[in-house]
Amino acid sequence: MNLRDLKYLLALADHKHFGRAAAASFVSQPTLSTQIRKLEEELGVALVERAPRRVMLTPIGRDIVERARRVIAEIDQMAEVARRSQDPEAGTVRLGLFPTLAPYLLPHVLPAVRERFPRLELLLVEEKTDQILARLRDGRLDAGILALPLHDEQLHIEPLFDEPFLLAVPRGHPMARQESLDLSQLDDQHLLLLEEGHCLRDQALDVCRLSGADERDGFRATSLETLRQMVASGVGITLLPVLAVQPPVPVSPDIALLPFKNQPPHRRIAMVWRRSSAMDAFLQQLAGAFRQVPAALLQPPRAA
């Protein structure tokens, strides 16, 4: 058993196809297939079910893959410890962000991050929260920017900022003329929400429980932009995080944005990484750079 064969197995697990796994591993398909068979012979178990049009892992194969991921991640950490001892602010960081934050946060922070760490290669991955957490645990990501709460004792959590929610209503809605509103005014309202799997959906449901609102039946959006378009079309109302309505996002003349009075509902954004990470000291610095979101961007825009 060697690291090369374990990497071939991981490629096959990720791509579910011998040809694509071989291409990703920069070897021929017969070479990869032969090495997988040798690994199976050495372990004395079948790792892969070979069907004509697809490849599936056996139950023991899935277990071996998860263990192999941890082995490869630890080897990568050893190399990272050695490299960062020579140049702590260079190298590559694989960072995951969720879809209702990434496109609205990154334009405001990436220029400062690049200026602060000019030798850093930042590889950004946009995925839903559960996928980011899975990739963090098995070493495919170095860190993630996620919304709290998170319950995983293996992860270090570094809070960055609180992002308030605004209520987005059509211009013709009775609330549209208000400058602000109390959370209690959402009582008996029906909000448009995202589909299952988006953390923003869970956060919006928390606001619904606090205010007495509920979800509008028969509709679940696949993206924040779909929600925005539905509100602009007069279909209903929704909650939008404040960064999602700041420039360079264009202002919609068909939507009124209402801030909440007193203590507005919000989501707490944090950077997280494995407690065992060899990059801990550097990730603390990187989190500091992402924390420098201009305060004005976390306030309701004047157009509201």
N, C-alpha and C positions, 0 to 999 in steps of 0.2 A: 504494500500500500504506500502511495506517495502523494504529495500535494497536487501534482499535476493531474492525477486520475480523479482526485476529489473535486478539482476545479471542473473537469470534464463532466462529472456527475451533476454538479451545480448548474452548469450551463444547460444540460439536458432537462433538469428539473424546471429551469426558468423558461425555456423555449418550447418544451414539449414536442420537439421535433429534432431528429438526428442531424438533418442537413443544416438547419438554422443554428443548432448548438455547435456543430463543427465550424461553421463560418464564424460564429462569435468567438470561438477558441483558436481560430487561425490554423486549423488542421483539416485534413480531408475527412469526409464522413466515415470511410472504412477505418481510419486510424482511431477516431473517437469511439466507434462502435466496438472495435477490438479491445480497447482499453477498458471500456465499461464491462465487457464480458470477463476480462481478466480480474477486474475488481470483484465481480460477482463470484467468480471461482475462488478467489482468495478468501472472501467472507463466507462462502458456502451457502449463499441465499440469492434469490432472484430480487433484484432491485427495481427492475423495469418490466412492465407488460408491453410487449411489442405487437401492436395491432397494425394492419395495413396502412391506415391513414392517420394514426395518432399514437402518441406514446404516453403511458400513464405509469406513475410510480406505484409499486406495491406498498402495502402498509408498512413493511419493514424498510422499504426504500424511502418512504417519507421520513421515518425516524432517522435513518442514516443521513439523509440530506440535511435535516436540521442540525444534527451533530457536526456534520462536515462544515456547515456554515459557521458554526461557532469556532471550529478549529481554524478555518481560513481567516476569520475575523481576528483571532488572537495572533496569528502569524503576521497579519497586516499591522496590528498594533505594535508588535515588536519592531517592525521596520519603521513605523511612524515615530516611535520613541527615539530611535537612533537618528532619524533624519531631522526631527525637530530640535534635537540637542545642538545641531549645527546651525540651523536657521529657523527659529521658532515661528516667524511670520510668513514663511513661504510654504509651498506645497499645495495640496488640494484638500478642500473641504466639501463633502457632499451634504447638502442642506435641503431638507424637505419642508414644504409649506403647503397649507391647504388652500383649495381653490377660491374660497370667499375672502381670502386675505392677500394671497401672493400678488395678483396684478395691481392691487391698490396700495400695497405697502412698498414694494420693491422700487418703483420709480423715485420714491422720496428718500430712500436710504442707501441704495446701491452706489450712487456717486461718492458719498462720503466713505463708504466701506472700501471702495477701490482706491480712494485717495489715502486712507489710513493704512491699507495693506496692499501696496502696489504689486507685490510679488505673489500674492495669493491667487490661486485658481479656485473660484467658487462655482461648483456644479449644483445647479438648482433643480429640484425635482418637485413637481406639483402633483399632489395626491391627496385623497381623503385621509382624515386623521388615523383611522384604523390601519391603513396601508403604511403610513409614515411610522407608526409605532412598531408594526411588524418588521419593517426594514431597519429600524433602529436596533431592535433586539437581536437581529441576526447579522448585524454589521454591514448591511448594504448602504446605510446612511450614517454619517458622523454626528449629525445633530438635526433637530427639527424645530420649527417655530409653530407652536400650537396654542390652542385656547385651553385654559384651565376650567374645571379641575381635571387632573390626571391622577390616576391611582396606580402607581408602579414604583415600588421601592428600589428598583434597579436603576431608575433614571434620576439624574440631577435636574432640578427645575430652577431656572433663573428668570424671574418675572421681568418683563420689559416695559409694558404700559397697559393702561386700561383704555378700551375703545368704546365710547358710548354708542347707543343705538338711537336712531331717529325713526319717527313714524312717517312713512311715505304714503300719501293719499292723492287721488286724482284731484285736479284743480276744481272740479265741480262738487267735491265732497263737502258735506256740512262742516267738517273740521278744518277745511283748507284755509279759512280766514283767520284762524287762531295763530298767535305768535308762538305759543307753547302750550303744553297740556300736562295734566296730572296723569300718572299711571292709572289711576282709578277710572279715567275716562275711556279706557279700553274695555271696561266691563260690558259684556254682551256683544262685543265686536267680533267679527270673523276674519282672521288674518290668512293671507296667502303665504304658504311656507314651502321650503325646499323638500325634495324627496328624502327618504331614509338614507343614512350614511353621511350626511353633511352635519358637521358639528353646529353650524348656524341654525339648523332646524331644532336641535336640542336646546340651544340657547333661547330661541324664540319661544319654544314651548314652556321654558322656565318663566319667561315674562308673561306668557298667557296664564300660567297658574297663579302668578302673583296678582294679576290685574283682573282676572275673571273673564278674559277673552278666550276664544278657542280657535281651532283651525277651520278654515273654510273647506267643506266637503267637496270631493270630486276634482280637486286640482292639487298637483304637487309639481313644483318647478324643478328642472334639472340644473339650473344655474341661477346665480344672482341677477344676471342680465335678463333672463326670462322673467323673473319677478318684477324687475324694473319696467319691462315692456308691458306686462299685464296691468300694472298700476297706471302707467301712462295711457293705456287703452280704456281705462275706466272699469276694469274688471273687479278690482278690490283694493285693499290696503295691505301694507306689509311693514316689517321692520328692516331697516338698512343700517349696517355699521357705518360710522361717520367717514372712514377713509374711502368708502365706496362711492361717496358723493363729492369728493374733493378733486380739484384739477390734478391730472389732465382728463378726468372723467367729464364729459360734456354735461352741461345743465339741461334738463328736460323741461320745456315750458309747460308740459302737461302734468307735472308732478309738483305737489307742495310738500316740503320737508319740515316736519314739526319736531323741535327738541322737547325733551321732557324737563319738567321743573324739578327743583330740589336735587335729589340723588337719582340721576337718570339710570335706567338699566344699561348695563355694559357687559363686555366680555374682557377678561384679563388674558393678555397675550404673553407667552413665555417662550424662551428658548430652552430646549431640553436635550440632554445627551446621556449616554451611559455613565454611571458612576465610575466604572472601570476604565473609562477612555483614557488613552495616553495623551489626548489632546486637551485635557481638562483646563490647564492654565491658559492655553491659547483661546479656547472657546469662551472662557470668561471675558477675555478682551474683545472677541468678536461680538458677544452679547452686548457689551458696552457700546459698540458702534451701532448695533441695531436699535439700542434703546434711545438713541438720539433722534427720535421722531420730533420734528418741530411741534411745539405745543399748540400752535394755531391750527394744525391739521386735525387735532383731536377735539376741536370745537365745532359746533354747527356752522356751516358756511353762511355768509351774509345773505346769499340768495334765498335762504330758507325763510 
